[in-house]
Amino acid sequence: MVGRGTLLVILGFSLIFGLASNYWNRTSNEAVDNFTNYYNQTSAHNLAASGANVALTNIFMNPTNNASRSLSGNLSDGSYSVRIDSIGKLTLRVTSTGEYQDTTSTVQVTLGPKYFSVYGVYTATMAGVYWAPGDTVRGDFHSEDYFNIIGNPVFYGSVTSKYGMYTPPGYTRNPQIYGSYQSGVSVPMPNTSISNLQTAAAAGGFTFNNPSGGGSYDVYLTFNADGTVTYHTSVVTSDTTVALSTLAPNGVIYVNNGSIHVHGTVAGQVDMGAGGSSGNEGNIYINGSLMCNTDPQNNPASTDVIGIVAQNNVTVESDNAYKGVNPPNPPVNPYIEAAIYAQNGTFSSYYQSNSYYTGLGAVHVYGSISNHQIGVTSDPSITHGYNANYSWDSRFQNLQPPSFPITGSFKVVSWYE
């Protein structure tokens, strides 16, 4: 006979296993539900991300006429829908929603304009100039032409070109590119850059207008570390000193049908432009060091920023020429902390085969250089003129001078999931 104790043990185990079985069944069902929900959410999120990438590809391939554009598609048994809205003059917002099995997910991407200052060096044409051993480019480089290479120059950023690499017969190439390289990329210089800057100066900056209506007209600017700027012109030769924020509240200074001669230390943000129809107009001459008051090389958090935009050429010239000293001895080891843009010409230095054009050291640029054609800073033997020492200011990835020229393309500012 089965005793009472044994019966109680059997009933106890039956109860325990019954409860455990119920728990295991519930846990198993919840695990399946959790897995299903996770799979659905992941699928919806991937669909949303895919839709955003499709939209961004369309925008990067065709950056015009994107405001209020929408698109949709089916993918992997789900769907995505994308809306593109203009949320500012130069800003787009891409909202992509993915749906899978009644589960939705949203990805939101904000795009801002891509400025020419993102390039360490940009050139519209190489024009027979070659990157060669000893040359070093820090920051991205783009050639709207062939990528001319001899030997092993060094590039620390990404490199793009419109037509690919070219090396002349009899030479070899082995460029050291520490970023990526891609050919078939076109980033032309827009023909509206100068007029856009002129418009910005009229809308809250300051414009020097040539009073002679075609004669030579020059504006001489000296920036002071206290946030002021001292200026005179070739017509009004007495100096005026005024706060930069008073002279040009939006930071844009423009010379219409004339040229600029500039040096000094900038406290604040400024973009200088010069335009004109003749060869002696639309030029900017850097006649000494031009630096930020808070040096970005020592303090990357500096908000002082300088832009130089010329319709024709940007040239490093003599500081003494500005002071009226003859012979016009050029500055030794000038430092330039600026984003430089020469629409139809070059960034270069003026030199002659004279004794006072020797032993000048290097022209140091910490910023960005965009020009129609790569300029030179010395004769081939580097006897007369300067060595070139160019470094990109990484602040220009997210900071740029006021109303600086844009490429017409966009870059990702934020990606929110």
TORVEX-376425 format. One record per residue (C-alpha): x, z, y; residue number from 1; residue in three letters. Coordinates in nm, 2 decimals. Layout:
BEGIN
<<X; Z; Y>; NUM; 'ala'> ...
***
This chain:
BEGIN
<<0.00; 0.00; 0.00>; 1; 'met'> <<0.11; -0.07; 0.35>; 2; 'val'> <<0.16; 0.24; 0.55>; 3; 'gly'> <<0.02; 0.30; 0.89>; 4; 'arg'> <<0.37; 0.29; 1.05>; 5; 'gly'> <<0.44; -0.05; 0.90>; 6; 'thr'> <<0.12; -0.18; 1.03>; 7; 'leu'> <<0.20; -0.06; 1.37>; 8; 'leu'> <<0.54; -0.23; 1.36>; 9; 'val'> <<0.38; -0.56; 1.26>; 10; 'ile'> <<0.12; -0.54; 1.53>; 11; 'leu'> <<0.39; -0.45; 1.78>; 12; 'gly'> <<0.61; -0.74; 1.69>; 13; 'phe'> <<0.31; -0.97; 1.70>; 14; 'ser'> <<0.22; -0.86; 2.05>; 15; 'leu'> <<0.58; -0.89; 2.17>; 16; 'ile'> <<0.62; -1.24; 2.03>; 17; 'phe'> <<0.28; -1.34; 2.16>; 18; 'gly'> <<0.37; -1.23; 2.51>; 19; 'leu'> <<0.71; -1.39; 2.48>; 20; 'ala'> <<0.56; -1.72; 2.36>; 21; 'ser'> <<0.33; -1.72; 2.65>; 22; 'asn'> <<0.62; -1.66; 2.89>; 23; 'tyr'> <<0.83; -1.92; 2.73>; 24; 'trp'> <<0.55; -2.18; 2.75>; 25; 'asn'> <<0.49; -2.09; 3.12>; 26; 'arg'> <<0.86; -2.11; 3.20>; 27; 'thr'> <<0.89; -2.44; 3.02>; 28; 'ser'> <<0.60; -2.59; 3.21>; 29; 'asn'> <<0.73; -2.46; 3.54>; 30; 'glu'> <<1.07; -2.61; 3.46>; 31; 'ala'> <<0.91; -2.94; 3.39>; 32; 'val'> <<0.71; -2.91; 3.72>; 33; 'asp'> <<1.02; -2.81; 3.91>; 34; 'asn'> <<1.22; -3.10; 3.77>; 35; 'phe'> <<0.94; -3.34; 3.85>; 36; 'thr'> <<0.91; -3.22; 4.20>; 37; 'asn'> <<1.29; -3.23; 4.25>; 38; 'tyr'> <<1.30; -3.58; 4.11>; 39; 'tyr'> <<1.01; -3.70; 4.34>; 40; 'asn'> <<1.17; -3.54; 4.64>; 41; 'gln'> <<1.51; -3.68; 4.57>; 42; 'thr'> <<1.36; -4.03; 4.51>; 43; 'ser'> <<1.16; -4.01; 4.83>; 44; 'ala'> <<1.47; -3.90; 5.02>; 45; 'his'> <<1.68; -4.18; 4.88>; 46; 'asn'> <<1.41; -4.43; 4.97>; 47; 'leu'> <<1.41; -4.29; 5.33>; 48; 'ala'> <<1.79; -4.32; 5.35>; 49; 'ala'> <<1.78; -4.67; 5.21>; 50; 'ser'> <<1.52; -4.77; 5.47>; 51; 'gly'> <<1.74; -4.62; 5.75>; 52; 'ala'> <<2.04; -4.82; 5.62>; 53; 'asn'> <<1.84; -5.14; 5.60>; 54; 'val'> <<1.73; -5.09; 5.96>; 55; 'ala'> <<2.09; -5.00; 6.08>; 56; 'leu'> <<2.23; -5.31; 5.91>; 57; 'thr'> <<1.97; -5.52; 6.10>; 58; 'asn'> <<2.05; -5.35; 6.43>; 59; 'ile'> <<2.43; -5.39; 6.38>; 60; 'phe'> <<2.39; -5.75; 6.28>; 61; 'met'> <<2.15; -5.82; 6.57>; 62; 'asn'> <<2.17; -5.55; 6.83>; 63; 'pro'> <<1.92; -5.72; 7.07>; 64; 'thr'> <<1.54; -5.69; 7.08>; 65; 'asn'> <<1.52; -5.37; 6.86>; 66; 'asn'> <<1.28; -5.16; 7.07>; 67; 'ala'> <<0.95; -5.09; 6.88>; 68; 'ser'> <<1.06; -5.30; 6.58>; 69; 'arg'> <<0.92; -5.18; 6.24>; 70; 'ser'> <<0.99; -5.28; 5.88>; 71; 'leu'> <<0.89; -5.17; 5.53>; 72; 'ser'> <<0.97; -5.24; 5.17>; 73; 'gly'> <<0.92; -5.14; 4.81>; 74; 'asn'> <<1.21; -5.01; 4.60>; 75; 'leu'> <<1.25; -4.83; 4.27>; 76; 'ser'> <<0.87; -4.78; 4.22>; 77; 'asp'> <<0.84; -4.63; 4.57>; 78; 'gly'> <<0.83; -4.75; 4.93>; 79; 'ser'> <<0.99; -4.70; 5.27>; 80; 'tyr'> <<0.87; -4.77; 5.62>; 81; 'ser'> <<1.08; -4.77; 5.93>; 82; 'val'> <<1.00; -4.75; 6.30>; 83; 'arg'> <<1.26; -4.82; 6.57>; 84; 'ile'> <<1.19; -4.69; 6.92>; 85; 'asp'> <<1.37; -4.71; 7.24>; 86; 'ser'> <<1.41; -4.36; 7.38>; 87; 'ile'> <<1.63; -4.45; 7.67>; 88; 'gly'> <<1.79; -4.74; 7.85>; 89; 'lys'> <<2.06; -4.77; 7.59>; 90; 'leu'> <<1.94; -4.54; 7.31>; 91; 'thr'> <<1.74; -4.62; 7.00>; 92; 'leu'> <<1.58; -4.38; 6.75>; 93; 'arg'> <<1.53; -4.50; 6.39>; 94; 'val'> <<1.27; -4.30; 6.19>; 95; 'thr'> <<1.26; -4.39; 5.82>; 96; 'ser'> <<0.99; -4.24; 5.58>; 97; 'thr'> <<1.03; -4.28; 5.20>; 98; 'gly'> <<0.73; -4.22; 4.97>; 99; 'glu'> <<0.75; -4.17; 4.59>; 100; 'tyr'> <<0.46; -4.04; 4.38>; 101; 'gln'> <<0.28; -3.89; 4.68>; 102; 'asp'> <<0.60; -3.71; 4.80>; 103; 'thr'> <<0.74; -3.81; 5.14>; 104; 'thr'> <<1.08; -3.76; 5.31>; 105; 'ser'> <<1.20; -3.86; 5.65>; 106; 'thr'> <<1.54; -3.96; 5.79>; 107; 'val'> <<1.59; -3.99; 6.16>; 108; 'gln'> <<1.89; -4.16; 6.32>; 109; 'val'> <<1.98; -4.18; 6.69>; 110; 'thr'> <<2.19; -4.47; 6.81>; 111; 'leu'> <<2.38; -4.49; 7.13>; 112; 'gly'> <<2.57; -4.77; 7.30>; 113; 'pro'> <<2.92; -4.86; 7.18>; 114; 'lys'> <<3.16; -4.86; 7.47>; 115; 'tyr'> <<3.48; -5.06; 7.49>; 116; 'phe'> <<3.66; -4.73; 7.53>; 117; 'ser'> <<3.62; -4.67; 7.16>; 118; 'val'> <<3.91; -4.91; 7.11>; 119; 'tyr'> <<4.27; -4.81; 7.13>; 120; 'gly'> <<4.34; -5.17; 7.21>; 121; 'val'> <<4.10; -5.47; 7.24>; 122; 'tyr'> <<4.19; -5.83; 7.31>; 123; 'thr'> <<3.97; -6.13; 7.35>; 124; 'ala'> <<4.26; -6.36; 7.27>; 125; 'thr'> <<4.61; -6.31; 7.13>; 126; 'met'> <<4.73; -6.63; 7.30>; 127; 'ala'> <<5.05; -6.66; 7.11>; 128; 'gly'> <<5.14; -6.29; 7.12>; 129; 'val'> <<5.22; -6.12; 6.79>; 130; 'tyr'> <<5.22; -5.76; 6.67>; 131; 'trp'> <<5.57; -5.71; 6.54>; 132; 'ala'> <<5.80; -5.44; 6.39>; 133; 'pro'> <<5.82; -5.14; 6.62>; 134; 'gly'> <<5.47; -5.19; 6.76>; 135; 'asp'> <<5.23; -4.90; 6.70>; 136; 'thr'> <<4.86; -4.88; 6.78>; 137; 'val'> <<4.68; -4.55; 6.78>; 138; 'arg'> <<4.30; -4.59; 6.77>; 139; 'gly'> <<4.09; -4.89; 6.66>; 140; 'asp'> <<4.21; -5.24; 6.74>; 141; 'phe'> <<3.99; -5.55; 6.76>; 142; 'his'> <<4.09; -5.91; 6.83>; 143; 'ser'> <<3.82; -6.16; 6.92>; 144; 'glu'> <<4.07; -6.42; 6.78>; 145; 'asp'> <<4.32; -6.43; 6.50>; 146; 'tyr'> <<4.50; -6.11; 6.41>; 147; 'phe'> <<4.86; -6.23; 6.48>; 148; 'asn'> <<5.12; -6.04; 6.27>; 149; 'ile'> <<5.49; -6.06; 6.22>; 150; 'ile'> <<5.66; -5.80; 5.99>; 151; 'gly'> <<5.53; -5.44; 5.97>; 152; 'asn'> <<5.36; -5.31; 6.29>; 153; 'pro'> <<5.17; -4.99; 6.24>; 154; 'val'> <<4.79; -4.93; 6.31>; 155; 'phe'> <<4.65; -4.58; 6.28>; 156; 'tyr'> <<4.29; -4.68; 6.32>; 157; 'gly'> <<4.06; -4.95; 6.18>; 158; 'ser'> <<4.14; -5.31; 6.25>; 159; 'val'> <<3.89; -5.59; 6.30>; 160; 'thr'> <<3.93; -5.95; 6.39>; 161; 'ser'> <<3.71; -6.26; 6.43>; 162; 'lys'> <<3.93; -6.51; 6.24>; 163; 'tyr'> <<4.16; -6.31; 6.01>; 164; 'gly'> <<4.54; -6.26; 6.00>; 165; 'met'> <<4.79; -6.53; 6.11>; 166; 'tyr'> <<5.16; -6.53; 6.06>; 167; 'thr'> <<5.37; -6.83; 6.18>; 168; 'pro'> <<5.57; -7.03; 5.93>; 169; 'pro'> <<5.90; -6.88; 5.84>; 170; 'gly'> <<5.79; -6.52; 5.89>; 171; 'tyr'> <<5.64; -6.26; 5.66>; 172; 'thr'> <<5.39; -5.99; 5.73>; 173; 'arg'> <<5.32; -5.64; 5.60>; 174; 'asn'> <<5.11; -5.46; 5.85>; 175; 'pro'> <<5.08; -5.08; 5.79>; 176; 'gln'> <<4.71; -5.02; 5.85>; 177; 'ile'> <<4.61; -4.66; 5.79>; 178; 'tyr'> <<4.24; -4.73; 5.86>; 179; 'gly'> <<4.04; -5.03; 5.73>; 180; 'ser'> <<4.07; -5.40; 5.79>; 181; 'tyr'> <<3.79; -5.64; 5.82>; 182; 'gln'> <<3.78; -6.00; 5.94>; 183; 'ser'> <<3.48; -6.20; 6.05>; 184; 'gly'> <<3.38; -5.94; 6.30>; 185; 'val'> <<3.28; -6.07; 6.65>; 186; 'ser'> <<3.28; -5.84; 6.96>; 187; 'val'> <<3.29; -6.07; 7.26>; 188; 'pro'> <<3.34; -5.94; 7.61>; 189; 'met'> <<3.01; -5.97; 7.79>; 190; 'pro'> <<3.01; -6.15; 8.12>; 191; 'asn'> <<2.79; -5.89; 8.28>; 192; 'thr'> <<3.04; -5.60; 8.28>; 193; 'ser'> <<3.15; -5.64; 8.64>; 194; 'ile'> <<2.80; -5.70; 8.78>; 195; 'ser'> <<2.67; -5.39; 8.59>; 196; 'asn'> <<2.94; -5.17; 8.75>; 197; 'leu'> <<2.85; -5.32; 9.09>; 198; 'gln'> <<2.49; -5.23; 9.04>; 199; 'thr'> <<2.58; -4.88; 8.94>; 200; 'ala'> <<2.79; -4.84; 9.25>; 201; 'ala'> <<2.50; -4.95; 9.47>; 202; 'ala'> <<2.26; -4.71; 9.29>; 203; 'ala'> <<2.45; -4.39; 9.36>; 204; 'gly'> <<2.82; -4.46; 9.39>; 205; 'gly'> <<3.01; -4.62; 9.67>; 206; 'phe'> <<3.09; -4.98; 9.75>; 207; 'thr'> <<3.37; -5.11; 9.97>; 208; 'phe'> <<3.26; -5.45; 10.10>; 209; 'asn'> <<3.51; -5.71; 10.22>; 210; 'asn'> <<3.43; -5.75; 10.59>; 211; 'pro'> <<3.64; -6.07; 10.63>; 212; 'ser'> <<3.41; -6.27; 10.39>; 213; 'gly'> <<3.69; -6.42; 10.19>; 214; 'gly'> <<4.02; -6.30; 10.33>; 215; 'gly'> <<4.25; -6.06; 10.15>; 216; 'ser'> <<4.10; -5.71; 10.13>; 217; 'tyr'> <<4.27; -5.41; 9.96>; 218; 'asp'> <<4.15; -5.06; 9.91>; 219; 'val'> <<4.41; -4.78; 9.86>; 220; 'tyr'> <<4.30; -4.47; 9.67>; 221; 'leu'> <<4.49; -4.15; 9.61>; 222; 'thr'> <<4.31; -3.89; 9.39>; 223; 'phe'> <<4.39; -3.53; 9.46>; 224; 'asn'> <<4.38; -3.24; 9.21>; 225; 'ala'> <<4.13; -3.05; 9.43>; 226; 'asp'> <<3.85; -3.30; 9.35>; 227; 'gly'> <<3.90; -3.51; 9.67>; 228; 'thr'> <<4.01; -3.87; 9.72>; 229; 'val'> <<4.21; -4.01; 10.01>; 230; 'thr'> <<4.15; -4.37; 10.10>; 231; 'tyr'> <<4.22; -4.64; 10.35>; 232; 'his'> <<4.18; -5.02; 10.35>; 233; 'thr'> <<4.39; -5.31; 10.47>; 234; 'ser'> <<4.14; -5.34; 10.76>; 235; 'val'> <<4.10; -4.97; 10.84>; 236; 'val'> <<4.44; -4.82; 10.79>; 237; 'thr'> <<4.38; -4.46; 10.88>; 238; 'ser'> <<4.33; -4.22; 10.59>; 239; 'asp'> <<4.00; -4.05; 10.51>; 240; 'thr'> <<3.98; -3.77; 10.26>; 241; 'thr'> <<3.65; -3.67; 10.11>; 242; 'val'> <<3.52; -3.50; 9.79>; 243; 'ala'> <<3.48; -3.75; 9.51>; 244; 'leu'> <<3.13; -3.61; 9.44>; 245; 'ser'> <<3.04; -3.68; 9.80>; 246; 'thr'> <<3.19; -4.03; 9.82>; 247; 'leu'> <<3.04; -4.14; 9.49>; 248; 'ala'> <<2.78; -3.90; 9.34>; 249; 'pro'> <<2.75; -4.09; 9.02>; 250; 'asn'> <<3.13; -4.14; 8.99>; 251; 'gly'> <<3.13; -4.52; 9.04>; 252; 'val'> <<3.35; -4.68; 9.31>; 253; 'ile'> <<3.35; -5.06; 9.35>; 254; 'tyr'> <<3.54; -5.30; 9.57>; 255; 'val'> <<3.35; -5.62; 9.64>; 256; 'asn'> <<3.57; -5.93; 9.69>; 257; 'asn'> <<3.89; -5.73; 9.70>; 258; 'gly'> <<4.14; -5.52; 9.50>; 259; 'ser'> <<4.23; -5.16; 9.44>; 260; 'ile'> <<4.56; -4.98; 9.46>; 261; 'his'> <<4.54; -4.64; 9.30>; 262; 'val'> <<4.73; -4.33; 9.18>; 263; 'his'> <<4.69; -3.96; 9.17>; 264; 'gly'> <<4.52; -3.68; 8.98>; 265; 'thr'> <<4.15; -3.70; 8.92>; 266; 'val'> <<3.94; -3.38; 8.90>; 267; 'ala'> <<3.60; -3.50; 8.78>; 268; 'gly'> <<3.47; -3.83; 8.64>; 269; 'gln'> <<3.53; -4.17; 8.81>; 270; 'val'> <<3.51; -4.53; 8.72>; 271; 'asp'> <<3.67; -4.78; 8.96>; 272; 'met'> <<3.58; -5.14; 8.97>; 273; 'gly'> <<3.70; -5.45; 9.16>; 274; 'ala'> <<3.54; -5.79; 9.16>; 275; 'gly'> <<3.58; -6.12; 9.34>; 276; 'gly'> <<3.59; -6.49; 9.30>; 277; 'ser'> <<3.95; -6.57; 9.40>; 278; 'ser'> <<4.28; -6.48; 9.22>; 279; 'gly'> <<4.38; -6.22; 9.48>; 280; 'asn'> <<4.05; -6.04; 9.44>; 281; 'glu'> <<3.91; -5.84; 9.14>; 282; 'gly'> <<4.25; -5.68; 9.06>; 283; 'asn'> <<4.35; -5.32; 9.02>; 284; 'ile'> <<4.71; -5.21; 9.08>; 285; 'tyr'> <<4.83; -4.87; 8.94>; 286; 'ile'> <<5.11; -4.77; 9.18>; 287; 'asn'> <<5.21; -4.45; 9.02>; 288; 'gly'> <<5.09; -4.20; 8.76>; 289; 'ser'> <<4.72; -4.17; 8.73>; 290; 'leu'> <<4.62; -3.86; 8.54>; 291; 'met'> <<4.34; -3.61; 8.47>; 292; 'cys'> <<4.35; -3.27; 8.64>; 293; 'asn'> <<4.29; -3.10; 8.30>; 294; 'thr'> <<4.52; -3.30; 8.08>; 295; 'asp'> <<4.33; -3.42; 7.77>; 296; 'pro'> <<4.66; -3.45; 7.58>; 297; 'gln'> <<4.69; -3.07; 7.60>; 298; 'asn'> <<4.32; -2.98; 7.62>; 299; 'asn'> <<4.09; -3.21; 7.43>; 300; 'pro'> <<3.79; -3.03; 7.58>; 301; 'ala'> <<3.88; -3.17; 7.92>; 302; 'ser'> <<3.58; -3.34; 8.09>; 303; 'thr'> <<3.79; -3.52; 8.35>; 304; 'asp'> <<3.77; -3.89; 8.28>; 305; 'val'> <<3.90; -4.21; 8.45>; 306; 'ile'> <<3.78; -4.56; 8.41>; 307; 'gly'> <<3.95; -4.88; 8.55>; 308; 'ile'> <<3.75; -5.20; 8.54>; 309; 'val'> <<3.89; -5.52; 8.69>; 310; 'ala'> <<3.73; -5.87; 8.69>; 311; 'gln'> <<4.09; -6.01; 8.67>; 312; 'asn'> <<4.40; -5.81; 8.61>; 313; 'asn'> <<4.51; -5.44; 8.58>; 314; 'val'> <<4.88; -5.41; 8.68>; 315; 'thr'> <<5.13; -5.13; 8.69>; 316; 'val'> <<5.31; -5.18; 9.02>; 317; 'glu'> <<5.54; -5.00; 9.26>; 318; 'ser'> <<5.45; -4.66; 9.41>; 319; 'asp'> <<5.69; -4.73; 9.70>; 320; 'asn'> <<5.51; -5.06; 9.77>; 321; 'ala'> <<5.20; -4.85; 9.85>; 322; 'tyr'> <<5.41; -4.63; 10.09>; 323; 'lys'> <<5.56; -4.94; 10.26>; 324; 'gly'> <<5.92; -4.88; 10.12>; 325; 'val'> <<6.13; -5.19; 10.07>; 326; 'asn'> <<6.27; -5.26; 9.81>; 327; 'pro'> <<5.96; -5.16; 9.62>; 328; 'pro'> <<6.11; -4.94; 9.35>; 329; 'asn'> <<5.87; -4.91; 9.06>; 330; 'pro'> <<5.78; -4.56; 8.93>; 331; 'pro'> <<5.98; -4.43; 8.64>; 332; 'val'> <<5.79; -4.33; 8.32>; 333; 'asn'> <<5.44; -4.36; 8.48>; 334; 'pro'> <<5.16; -4.18; 8.29>; 335; 'tyr'> <<4.81; -4.33; 8.29>; 336; 'ile'> <<4.52; -4.14; 8.14>; 337; 'glu'> <<4.23; -4.38; 8.16>; 338; 'ala'> <<4.00; -4.63; 7.99>; 339; 'ala'> <<4.13; -4.97; 8.11>; 340; 'ile'> <<3.92; -5.29; 8.11>; 341; 'tyr'> <<4.04; -5.63; 8.24>; 342; 'ala'> <<3.76; -5.88; 8.21>; 343; 'gln'> <<3.94; -6.21; 8.26>; 344; 'asn'> <<4.30; -6.11; 8.26>; 345; 'gly'> <<4.56; -5.86; 8.12>; 346; 'thr'> <<4.68; -5.51; 8.14>; 347; 'phe'> <<5.05; -5.55; 8.22>; 348; 'ser'> <<5.33; -5.43; 8.45>; 349; 'ser'> <<5.49; -5.62; 8.73>; 350; 'tyr'> <<5.87; -5.66; 8.69>; 351; 'tyr'> <<6.15; -5.87; 8.83>; 352; 'gln'> <<6.51; -5.94; 8.72>; 353; 'ser'> <<6.65; -5.70; 8.98>; 354; 'asn'> <<6.86; -5.39; 8.94>; 355; 'ser'> <<6.59; -5.16; 9.06>; 356; 'tyr'> <<6.36; -5.29; 8.78>; 357; 'tyr'> <<6.59; -5.15; 8.51>; 358; 'thr'> <<6.60; -4.80; 8.35>; 359; 'gly'> <<6.23; -4.75; 8.41>; 360; 'leu'> <<6.15; -4.59; 8.08>; 361; 'gly'> <<5.80; -4.65; 7.94>; 362; 'ala'> <<5.45; -4.70; 8.08>; 363; 'val'> <<5.26; -4.43; 7.90>; 364; 'his'> <<4.88; -4.49; 7.85>; 365; 'val'> <<4.67; -4.22; 7.70>; 366; 'tyr'> <<4.32; -4.37; 7.69>; 367; 'gly'> <<4.20; -4.71; 7.60>; 368; 'ser'> <<4.30; -5.07; 7.68>; 369; 'ile'> <<4.06; -5.37; 7.67>; 370; 'ser'> <<4.17; -5.70; 7.81>; 371; 'asn'> <<4.11; -6.07; 7.78>; 372; 'his'> <<4.47; -6.12; 7.68>; 373; 'gln'> <<4.74; -5.88; 7.57>; 374; 'ile'> <<4.98; -5.85; 7.86>; 375; 'gly'> <<5.35; -5.77; 7.87>; 376; 'val'> <<5.54; -5.48; 8.03>; 377; 'thr'> <<5.89; -5.62; 8.02>; 378; 'ser'> <<6.12; -5.92; 7.95>; 379; 'asp'> <<6.19; -5.98; 7.58>; 380; 'pro'> <<6.51; -5.77; 7.59>; 381; 'ser'> <<6.33; -5.48; 7.76>; 382; 'ile'> <<6.61; -5.49; 8.02>; 383; 'thr'> <<6.37; -5.53; 8.32>; 384; 'his'> <<6.04; -5.35; 8.31>; 385; 'gly'> <<5.90; -5.09; 8.07>; 386; 'tyr'> <<5.87; -5.01; 7.71>; 387; 'asn'> <<5.50; -4.96; 7.61>; 388; 'ala'> <<5.38; -4.63; 7.47>; 389; 'asn'> <<5.00; -4.65; 7.41>; 390; 'tyr'> <<4.78; -4.38; 7.26>; 391; 'ser'> <<4.41; -4.36; 7.22>; 392; 'trp'> <<4.22; -4.07; 7.38>; 393; 'asp'> <<3.99; -3.95; 7.10>; 394; 'ser'> <<3.75; -3.81; 7.35>; 395; 'arg'> <<3.63; -4.16; 7.41>; 396; 'phe'> <<3.45; -4.16; 7.08>; 397; 'gln'> <<3.18; -3.95; 7.25>; 398; 'asn'> <<3.28; -3.94; 7.62>; 399; 'leu'> <<3.33; -4.23; 7.85>; 400; 'gln'> <<3.38; -4.30; 8.22>; 401; 'pro'> <<3.05; -4.35; 8.42>; 402; 'pro'> <<2.89; -4.69; 8.36>; 403; 'ser'> <<3.19; -4.81; 8.16>; 404; 'phe'> <<3.14; -5.16; 8.00>; 405; 'pro'> <<2.95; -5.16; 7.67>; 406; 'ile'> <<3.01; -5.40; 7.38>; 407; 'thr'> <<2.63; -5.47; 7.33>; 408; 'gly'> <<2.65; -5.30; 6.99>; 409; 'ser'> <<2.54; -4.95; 6.88>; 410; 'phe'> <<2.70; -4.66; 6.71>; 411; 'lys'> <<2.54; -4.37; 6.52>; 412; 'val'> <<2.51; -4.06; 6.74>; 413; 'val'> <<2.33; -3.83; 6.50>; 414; 'ser'> <<2.18; -3.85; 6.15>; 415; 'trp'> <<1.91; -3.60; 6.07>; 416; 'tyr'> <<1.76; -3.55; 5.73>; 417; 'glu'> 
***
